Amino acid sequence: MAYKFQVGSAILSGSLTQEGNVEIQNDAGGVVGIFDNTGVLSASAGATAASFSADGALTGGSLVVGAADMSEADLEKLDGITNGTGAANKALVLNANSVIASGLVGLTASSGIKAGELQATGHVTAPAFIATNLISGSGDLLANRLGIGGANYAAALAQINEDGGGTFASVTSLGNVSGSNFQIAGNVVVANTTRISSAGAATFTSIAGTSISGSGVLSAAGAKISGSVLAVSLESEAGVTVGSLFKMPDNTSAKILVADGTSFQEVAMSGDIAIASGGATTIQASAVESGMLNANVISGQTELAQGSLDAADEFLISDGGVLKRFGVDSLAKDSGALTTEAAAVVADDYLLFLDGGATGETKKESIADLVSSIAGAGLAAADGVLSTQAGAVTQVVEATTALVEGYNYYTGSANKSLTLPASPSVGDVVYLKAQTLGAGNAVTVARAGSHTIDGNTSVLLESNFGAIGFVYLVANNWAII
């Protein structure tokens, strides 16, 4: 028997005979194609090939190519057509000059017809608003812009460009003029009392009314008032911006504004904090007392980093109410000084101190013993490091005939006969990987002695880059994996 375990095309041994239907399933297990025992091929996605030929007529309800589904009536519209000629119930096909020369009776468009040039031997009929000259002018009427007056668009008195912007020689408004961006090259005069210049400056003869409101900002470069200004209230949703100094009645140095429930008043800073005229604050001497400290002042401190202590350092430990001072040396084993150890570099005789659990005792364990007890099947321990046991690869050359436990790699390109190990142990695993074998070549793997290979005496590996694995299950029985 022959087995295929490789990437690429498969080479099967002998002929393939199938009784009944052949079903093709997708990765989800769904049937996507059937080749039944009467010779009919069907597939949910259709039949696809580089080319398709038929000795007889193709029959069916419709012709489906990709997303196109052509019925008999659709195909009739393509049958018997003449290039450049229109005919009833036939498709229009341009002639060699990209023209429909005859046979086209009418053309109706629901949206519009666009062309570089429009010619007519008779009348061009349009709705009444064009016929009565409601749209007229000596300028351009283009697809994306409009010019009225003047010899062309550039010289038109009124222009609307491709972006919707308008330029007008003069504007007369019977109502309000509004917009997010309204620009006028000259000045705007309103009722001879208000003048807005092209630079944006405004001059008012007088402002009267109970209120001045708006969603923007009312500002001026400067203001002079000869009398007094009385304001009941000043409200602004966006805030009030002062361009220069904001002055209060009492502006003594180092005072601050404090809300007293009615208004903001100028008061001097007092108590444990002082403030200078520049805004800097200072905690007064003897202002911080023990009662002001939170309990987490000490407990919340960050632990010391590794290697930051030496024998001269000391630390504080609370015994429940009183802080006591200890030297770092008192923590070291046998009163020896603490030394810094390079990260992850240990020897087998290094010791770890472990909590003995319920006994309450402290136990010591060497690195070698601890890691050895952790290492199980497939792991090795050395100097406190766990590592996987690397599988050796044995190269099978032309002179080699016996396979060994582990990985075997056949580098030849000719027929080869190999034998499984003669004295295996249960659980032994043998892998064989081949490279390009060459046309007509194969690798035969035979049993040794009375062993069987899934009930057979040998297996044949005949595909390029083929691979096969064996495991010794029980006595005298190799199994293919």
FENMO-V59890 format. One record per residue. OMEGA is omega in whole degrees, 0 to 359 (* if undefined). Layout:
[[OMEGA] [OMEGA]]
This chain:
[[182] [180] [178] [175] [183] [174] [180] [183] [181] [172] [182] [180] [176] [180] [179] [180] [181] [174] [183] [183] [170] [182] [176] [183] [174] [183] [180] [179] [180] [180] [181] [179] [180] [170] [189] [186] [172] [178] [181] [178] [178] [181] [182] [180] [180] [179] [183] [178] [177] [175] [183] [179] [180] [179] [181] [181] [174] [182] [178] [181] [181] [176] [183] [176] [184] [180] [182] [179] [185] [176] [179] [179] [178] [181] [178] [179] [178] [184] [174] [179] [178] [181] [176] [183] [176] [179] [182] [177] [177] [179] [177] [178] [179] [175] [184] [178] [180] [184] [165] [191] [185] [174] [180] [186] [183] [179] [181] [179] [181] [183] [181] [178] [181] [180] [176] [181] [179] [179] [179] [177] [177] [182] [169] [185] [180] [178] [189] [186] [172] [182] [182] [174] [175] [170] [182] [178] [181] [183] [184] [168] [187] [183] [187] [180] [184] [176] [181] [182] [180] [184] [180] [185] [183] [182] [184] [177] [176] [182] [170] [187] [184] [181] [180] [179] [182] [175] [185] [178] [177] [181] [174] [183] [174] [180] [181] [173] [184] [178] [180] [181] [181] [186] [178] [184] [182] [180] [175] [179] [182] [173] [177] [181] [182] [181] [175] [183] [179] [178] [178] [180] [182] [177] [181] [173] [177] [175] [181] [178] [182] [180] [171] [185] [178] [181] [181] [183] [174] [185] [179] [180] [178] [181] [177] [180] [181] [180] [181] [178] [179] [178] [178] [178] [176] [183] [177] [179] [182] [182] [179] [180] [179] [183] [181] [182] [174] [189] [176] [181] [181] [180] [179] [181] [174] [173] [180] [177] [180] [176] [180] [181] [179] [181] [174] [181] [176] [179] [179] [177] [179] [179] [186] [183] [175] [180] [179] [182] [178] [178] [181] [178] [182] [174] [183] [179] [178] [182] [182] [180] [184] [181] [180] [184] [176] [182] [183] [181] [180] [185] [182] [181] [179] [180] [181] [180] [180] [176] [183] [181] [170] [188] [183] [184] [177] [179] [182] [176] [178] [177] [179] [179] [182] [176] [178] [185] [179] [174] [179] [181] [184] [178] [187] [179] [180] [177] [178] [182] [176] [178] [179] [180] [178] [185] [171] [176] [183] [177] [183] [184] [175] [184] [172] [177] [186] [174] [182] [177] [186] [182] [181] [181] [174] [183] [178] [182] [178] [177] [183] [181] [183] [182] [178] [179] [179] [185] [177] [180] [177] [180] [176] [181] [177] [180] [177] [183] [174] [178] [178] [178] [182] [178] [180] [178] [180] [181] [179] [180] [186] [184] [183] [177] [184] [174] [179] [178] [181] [187] [178] [183] [180] [185] [183] [179] [179] [177] [185] [176] [182] [183] [175] [180] [184] [184] [181] [173] [179] [182] [178] [181] [179] [176] [176] [177] [180] [173] [180] [183] [184] [184] [176] [181] [180] [175] [178] [177] [183] [177] [172] [180] [183] [179] [174] [178] [187] [178] [181] [180] [181] [174] [184] [176] [189] [178] [176] [180] [178] [179] [179] [179] [179] [173] [180] [187] [180] [181] [176] [184] [168] [177] [179] [179] [*]]
